[in-house]
Structure formats: C-alpha cells, structure tokens
Amino acid sequence: MTTRMTRASIIVLGVASAMHAGVITLENTIPSGSLFLQPPVLTGAAPVFGSGGTVVADAFTAPVSAALYQISVVVEYQEFPSLGVTGTSPMLLTLFTDSSNSPGTPIESWTVPLSPSDTSLTIVTVASLTNALLVAGQQYWLSEVPTDPVHTGIGWGLASPGYPGIQLPIAETNTGVNSGWGATSLNIANEFSVSGTTVPEPATLGISALFMLSLIGCRRAKWRGSRAMGGTANTDPLAQALGQGRSALPVESRT
C-alpha cells in the first residue's frame, strides 16, 4: 500500500517535472503567412551547378539548454527536365555541432521521403529519436540536400522577401555531400524551426529532494513521538514508504 508520504513525494516530483518539461522554440524562421516569399534556394541538382550538387546549411544558437524535440523545414521539389533534373529522391536533413563557424560533427540525421506532388513549398517535420542535448549559447547547423543530388532538386524556402531580412550564418558546399564546406557568410535564412524540451535545473531537483527529506524527517519524528507516548505502532513509516521487504511479496507455488 502506498503511504501518504510516498504519495506526497510522487506529487512533488511530478510537479517539478511538469514545470520543466514544456516544448520550447529554439529557432524559428518560418513565416506565419505565405511560405513563398521569394524563389527558394536550390539544393542538389548537380547539372544546374556543374558540380556534385549543392548542400546548404543554416546555423542557429540555442537560447536555452534543451533536449532536441523536432525540426521543421519548408521545401519543394524543383525540376529542370532539359538538364535531367526530374528526380524525387528523399531529402536528407542533418543536424551538426559547430566547428570553427562551420558544420562539424553530425548529431542526428533524417532521410525524409517527400510527396512527388510537393512542387510548392510545404512544411515537413521530423521528430528526434535521440533527444540530444542542445546547450544554451552553443551554435548548431542544419543542412538539407536530396539523397540523389544529381537528378533531384529540392528548393529550401527563404525566410525574407528581400535583403537583409532575417539573417543567419550560411554555409554551402558543391560536393553533393556534407563535407568540403565553403566560407560561412551572413545571409538570408532558410525557412526552418527547431524545438526542444526543457531540461530540469539542478537547483529545482535539489529543492524537491530537500522537501522530501524534510517530509521523511517529520514523519519519523511523529512516529517516535507516538512510541514515546505509548503508541501501539511498531513499524517505521520510512520502512513502510520504501516497501515491505521480500517477506511481503507473494510466493509462487511450484509443483
């Protein structure tokens, strides 16, 4: 049976967790109205650029520490039939750490099939499976490229109708893969959002622990007082709260 002390402890932990488990926005450049503000940035489409295909990465800085929850990007398929760019391969999204103001080590990646009919800007959302911790004040990078950067072109929406607009550090590579990044420059941001779940602060957890210890101390003092006055209770409430021991468990009969 769960004691009052145990129930109170559970309530304290539940309240502390609920206060610090909300989903928060770490970065958002997606407009609230029309998604098309100007022609999007083309990624992949190697024949258009005469290279291995273009990869684009936007940087953002986490305002608070949070566990990665989900990422959204605004994208569309773009075709150039005369150049053989008519593919509909999936999109590869990758989140990186920062390395000297350039994409560094991959944190998590997603291969996302788009609908072949997505030839107008559409919001695509992916959920994090690792829930990696993004640290307040640290810079991170989000890159986008088709998995087939030669025959598929994907446009990544731009967050402002003109310059300067919303600006972020932007890195590009014409290798078709996430390497060989060129110089980073401040430019119009692409349309994306990153959200996370807040991490409980050590101070809050410490206060909750102190409260529970105080509660346990009060209950033990009350029990000792009842014993001193000739009470009939003969079981430590702390022991009751922590369980009755192996003897209280049902014994399975064996035949």
N, C-alpha and C positions, 0 to 999 in steps of 0.2 A: 504494500500500500504506500502511495506517495504521501509523505508528510507535508504539513503546511510549510515547513522550512524549505523542503525541496521544491515545492510549487513556487514559492516566492523567489527562489534562486533562478528557476527557469524563466519566470516573468522578467526578472532583471536582465538576464542575458538576452531574452527576446527583444526587449525594448531597446537595449544597447545596439543590437544588431540591426534592428529596423531603422534606427536613427541614422545608420551609416551604410545602408545597402541600396540607396537610390541610384537610378541610372542618370548620369550627367553627360552633358555635351562637352567634349574636349576640343573639338574644332568643327565648324560648320560654315561652308561657303555656298550651300545650295540655296538658291533664291526661293522665296515663298510664293512667287507668282510663276510667270512663264520660265521654263527651263532654258529656252533658246534666247540667249542674249546677244550672241554673235556666233559665226561659224566655229564649231568645236575644233580642238586640236586633234589632228590625225595621228594615230599610232599604228604600228605595223606597216602594211602597205609598202613593202620594200621597193617595188618597181617605181613607185611615185618619187621616192627619195634617191634612188640609185644606190642603195646601201642594203644592209641586212634587215632593215625595218627599224622604226623609231619607237623608243621606250621613253615615257615621260614620268617623272616623279615630282610630287609636291611635298614640301616639308611643313611641319607644324610643331608647335611646342605645347606640351601638356601643361595646362594651368594648375592642375592638382594631380596628386597621385591617385591612380585608379586602375582597376583590372579591366582590360580590354573587353568590351561587350559586343559591339557590332560596328561595321563600316558600310557606308552607302556611297555609291558613285553614280554620276549621271552620264550615260554613254549611249551610243547608237552605232549600228553598222553603217559603213560607207563603202560604196562600190565605185570602181574605175574599170569598167569592162574592157576598154581599149588597151589597158595595161595588164589585164589578167587578174585584177584585184576584185574578185567576186565571192570570196570565201566567207564562211560563217563559223569559223573555229571559235572555241570558248575564249573567254577573257581570263588572263592571269593577273590577279591582284596580289601584291606583296607589300608587307609592312616591314620596314627596316629600322635598325638603330641608326644613329648618326656617326659618321666617321669623317672628321675634318670638314664639316659642312657639305657632305655628300652621302648618298645612301651607303650604309655599312653592312652589318650582319643581318640576314633575314630573321625576323621574329615569327612571322606566320604568313602563309600564302593560301590563296583560294583559286581554284580553277572553276570558272562560272560559265555554264552554257547560257547564251542569250537566245531569245526567240528570233528565228530568221526574219520575222516581220518587224523587228526592232530597228527600223530605219529612221526613227525620230527619237529624240532624246528621252530616255527612260531612267527612272531611279532603280538601281539594282542594289540590294542589301545582302550582306553576308554576316553570319554570326561567328564569333570567335569560339574555337574549340579549346584553346589553350588558356584563355583568360590571362594573358601575360600582363605583368605589372608595368604600367607606364608611369614613369616617375615625374613628379612636378618639376618644371623648369628644364626638362630634357627635350631635345629636338628629335623628331622621328620623321620617317619618309614613307610615303605611299606611292607605289608605282603601278602603272597599268600598261599592258601590251597584249595583243592577241597571241594565243599559243602557236598559231601559224602566222608569223609576222610577215611572210612573203605574200601570201594570197588573200589575207584578210586585213581589212582596215576597220579600225574602231575609232570613232570620234569621242573625245572626252570633253564634255561641256565646259565652257569658260564662265567664270562667276561674275563677270562685269561686262557691260556693253562696250566699254572703251577704256583706254589707258588714262590715269593709273588704276582706278578701281580698287578692288580687293587684291592685294599683292601678297605673295608668299615666295620663299626661295624655291626655284625650279631647277631641276637637273634633267638633262636628256642624254641619250646615247643612241647611236645609229647602228648598233651591233645586233639588234633584234632580241637581245637578252639583257638581264640585269647586271651588266658589267661594262667597263670602259666608259664610265660617266664623264661627260664634258664638264666645263666650268659651271658652277652654280651661279644663277643670276636672279635678282628680284624681278618678278614679272606677274602678270595677271594670273590669279589662282584658278585651278580647275575646280569643277563642282564636286565636292565630296563632304562627307561628315564622318566623324569618329566619336563614338560614345563609350563610356565605361561605367563600372560600378565602383562606388567609393570604397576605400579601404578603411576599416575601423582604426581609429587613432589609439596608440598605446595608452595614452592618458585616460581615455574613456574606459578601456578594458581594465586599467588599474583601479579606477574608481568603482567599477562594478565588482571587482574582486574584493576590494576593501569592504564594500557594503555587505557582501555575502559572508565574509569572515566575521564582521560585526554581528550579523544576524545569528550566525552559529554560536558566537560567544554569548549572546543574550540568551539563547535557548538553553545552552549548557548551564549558565548561571541560574536560570529559572528552575532547571531540573535539580541542581544541587540544593537550591533553597527548599524545594518541596521535600527532598530527602531529609534535610536538617529538621524540618518541622514534622517529621514522622510520616511523610507521604508513602504511599504504597508502591509508587513507580519504581521499578528495579532495572530499567533499560535506558542506557544513554541515548538521548534523542539524536545525537550525531551519528551513532551507530545505526539507528533506525533510518536516518536520511541516506546513509551510504549503502544500505542494503542489509538484509537479514543474515547473510552468510550462506555457505553451501548447505547448511542443515535445513534451510527454509525452502530449498529447491525440491520439486517433486522428483522422486526416484523412479526411474523406469524399470519395470519388472522384466527380467529376462527368463525365457523358458528354455 
